[in-house]
Amino acid sequence: MSETRAALADVEYRLQVHRQNAANSPEAILKRKEGELAAARGELDRLNKVQPPDKVMLSAARGRIRDLEEYIKAMRQQMAAGSS
């Protein structure tokens, strides 16, 4: 019985490590950043409809989008260089 519990605990631990590694993989990080970029673009669209426009918020949203685009571009280049 205790061997079964030990084996189950070992499998659960390995699964947890696998999930953590998968969540931290470059592909997973890229996917999260692409989601953040889509959300930031949606926020910019929403801010563009606000009257009167909040120039500070619009500038911050544009800066966030620019930063995310640069990050995603660099990450894709790094992933492409690593797979070559």
C-alpha positions in Angstrom: 0.0 0.0 0.0 2.7 2.5 0.9 4.6 1.6 -2.3 1.4 2.5 -4.3 1.2 5.8 -2.4 4.9 6.5 -3.0 4.5 5.7 -6.7 1.5 8.0 -6.9 3.3 10.8 -5.2 6.2 10.4 -7.6 3.9 10.6 -10.6 2.1 13.6 -9.2 5.4 15.4 -8.6 6.6 14.6 -12.1 3.4 15.9 -13.6 3.7 19.1 -11.6 7.3 19.6 -12.8 6.2 18.9 -16.4 3.4 21.5 -16.1 5.7 24.1 -14.7 8.3 23.4 -17.5 5.5 23.6 -20.1 4.2 26.9 -18.6 7.7 28.4 -18.8 8.5 27.1 -22.3 9.3 29.8 -24.9 6.2 28.8 -26.8 3.9 29.2 -23.8 5.5 32.6 -22.9 5.1 33.8 -26.5 1.4 32.7 -26.4 0.8 34.6 -23.2 2.5 37.7 -24.6 0.4 37.6 -27.7 -2.7 37.4 -25.5 -1.4 40.5 -23.6 -0.8 42.3 -26.9 -4.4 41.5 -28.1 -5.7 42.8 -24.8 -3.6 46.0 -25.0 -4.9 46.6 -28.5 -8.4 46.2 -27.3 -7.7 48.7 -24.5 -6.3 51.1 -27.0 -9.5 50.8 -29.1 -11.6 51.4 -26.1 -9.5 54.5 -25.1 -9.8 55.9 -28.6 -13.6 56.0 -28.2 -13.5 57.9 -24.9 -14.4 61.6 -25.2 -12.5 63.7 -24.4 -9.5 61.6 -25.2 -7.1 60.9 -22.3 -3.8 61.6 -23.9 -1.7 60.1 -21.1 -3.7 56.9 -21.1 -3.5 56.7 -24.9 0.3 57.2 -24.8 0.7 54.6 -22.1 -1.4 52.1 -24.1 0.6 52.8 -27.3 3.9 52.4 -25.3 2.7 49.0 -23.9 1.8 47.8 -27.4 5.1 48.9 -28.8 7.0 47.1 -25.9 5.0 43.9 -26.4 5.5 44.0 -30.2 9.3 44.4 -29.7 9.4 41.6 -27.1 7.4 39.2 -29.3 9.6 40.0 -32.3 12.8 39.4 -30.4 11.5 36.2 -28.9 10.4 34.9 -32.3 13.9 35.7 -33.7 15.5 34.0 -30.7 13.3 30.9 -31.2 14.0 30.8 -34.9 17.8 31.1 -34.3 17.6 28.3 -31.7 15.7 25.9 -34.0 18.1 26.4 -36.9 
